[in-house]
Amino acid sequence: MADPRTSLPEAQAPLLSTAHVISSSAPLRDNRGWRKGLQTELLHGQGFNIYGEGRGWVFGQSIPLVAGSERPGYVGYIPKKSISGDVFEASHAVSALRAPVFNDPDIKSHITQSLPLNAQVQSRKEEGDFVKVGVGAYIHNRHLLKLSSLPSGQDYVNYAEMYLGAPYIWGGTGDMGLDCSGLLQMALCAVGQDAPRDADLQEQDLGDRLKTTGETDELRRGDLIFWPGHVGIMSDAQTLLHANAFHMVTAKEPYSEAVERIGTPRTIKRF
């Protein structure tokens, strides 16, 4: 049976066009109600295939941020004002939790917006310590990495830890807040590794299952802990890192306390 999160309706019209997100992030919902909850968020520079449009919205399927991914993106509705049909080839990704966009190549100039970790931009030219990414839009080069130079194979937990204290937001993937699976997906994306969006698919697709009872002496940094509908990341053998609705932030806590509150994990996996 097709997964409605990532499968287009059978009677879907042909592809109309491809666009990319121009706002800091764009909410993707499963219907046109603006007050409905998030399915997920698309980040600045992320591609979106459009199959239908109406007043104030477009319907389509997101394109994964990680180049070369064959994983189907989420299907849904996003605000028309959040996208542009002027598709560009991204050259850099934001490597800071939040990168300010300056009006001029000067740290004292006006900040027009900020872009979240993993947002993608196209470099037009370099001016001193800045990369020009648009008309009146400059990002400091310490907040960017070339897509060809992403830290592939490095410790993804370092990026997950950057979100400590970020609010818990169901469906979130941006710097304003995120959920448990969004935290894992964004941390892996930062090191160039593609991942599913939701915890159930992450449990199915990522890593190798460990034959362990979950005793802390068997765990190590980077292990994935899955409960039904929830995922956490071990930052060390005794400490769990996760975005969760109990703390309402991305938090670290003793693994033993999390197990006592949530229950015995269903699956433990390791890359």
PyMOL commands that set and color helices and strands:
alter all, ss='L'
color gray80, all
select helices_A, chain A and resi 80-82+141-143+147-149+157-161+180-189+199-205+216-218+255-262
alter helices_A, ss='H'
color red, helices_A
select strands_A, chain A and resi 17-21+25-28+40-43+47-54+57-62+75-79+83-84+92-94+98-102+111-116+120-121+125-127+130-134+137-140+144-146+173-174+177-178+208-209+224-227+230-236+239-244+249-254+267-270
alter strands_A, ss='S'
color yellow, strands_A
deselect
rebuild
show_as cartoon
